[in-house]
Amino acid sequence: MARGKGFAPARKRYNPEVEGYGNPDEWADIFNQVMGFSEAQEVMRGQKLGPWEILGVERGASWDAVRKGYRAAVLACHPDRIGETGMTAAAAHEALKKVNAAFAVLKHELGK
């Protein structure tokens, strides 16, 4: 049976031995690491804004509101979007670091 026009073509399957990216188990864990609480406290130390203000949510907001604020803040300062935001790569990296630290602190405070 032939496929109709509405179907996307089959995607090529990733093969690390052929493509040369190494074993995905070695580097996949890096993408799942979250900033720890103690590291987040070090980043937040000396900041003028608190974690609630950095994420743009009100104090006492629900966990869903914190997650939505985090996603919006990441999109606003992500280094891959410097062309859209007008930030330098270094400034975007530092802003993203602060956003991740604020999220880690609130995650610890809210017990998530």
N, C-alpha and C positions, 0 to 999 in steps of 0.2 A: 504494500500500500504506500503510495507516494505521500510525502508531506505537503501540506498546503502552504500558502504564502504567509500565513499568520504565525508560523513556528520559526523560532530562532534556530540558526544552525548549531549543531553540537559543538560544545567547547572542547578545546584541546586539553587533555588531562596532563597535569604537572608531573614530570618525572625528574627528580633531582639528579639522578645519575647521568642522564642525558644532557640536561640543561645546565648542570654545573653549579647549582646553588647549595650543594651540600645536603646534609641530613636535616630535614625540616624540624625534627624533634630538638635539635640543638639550638635553633634560633626562634622557634615558635613561642617558647615560654616568655621571651622578652616582651612580646606584644601583650601578654596577659598580666604583666607586673603592674601593680598599683603602688603609688608612692606611700611609704609607711608613715605612721603617725609621727614618730620622732623626727623623721626627715622633713615632714610637712611643718612641724613646729619650728624647726630651724629656718625654713624658708619664710614662714609667716612672722618671725621675730623681727621687729622693727618696721613692719608695714603700717602705713597710715590707715589703711582700710582693713576692716575685719573680714572674715571669710564670708559672712552673709552679704556684705556690700560688694565684694569682689565678684560673687556669683550673681548679684543683682536680685536677690530674694529678700523678703522681709524676715525679721527674726521670728522664730517660732513657726516658720513655714513647714509644710508637710514634706516628706521624703520625695514625693513625686515632683513637687515644686523645686526642690533642691536639684534633682536630677535634670529637670528641664532647664533650670538656670545654668547648670554646668555645661550642658550641651550648647546652649546659646553663647555662653562665654568662650567656649572652645572654638566655635565657628567664627567668632568675632576676632580672635587673635591667633588662629592657627598659622604656623610658619608656611604651610603650603598655599595660603591665601594672601600672601603679602602683596601680590599685584592688585588685589581688590581692596585691601585695607589701607595700603599706603605705608605700612610699617616696614622697618628694616628687618632683616632676618634675625638679627641679634635681639632686637626689641620684641619681636613676636615670640621668640624662644623664651625670653624672660617672662613675658606676660603669660604664656602658656604654663610655665613652671609655677607661677603664682596661682593660676586658676586650679591646677592640679593639687597644689598644696591646700588651698581653701576647701576643695572638695574632700580631700582626705581628712582634714580636721572636722568638717561637718559630719562626715561619715562616722567618725569615731564618736563625736558628741551624740549623734542620733542612734548609735548602737547598731549600725548596719554593717 
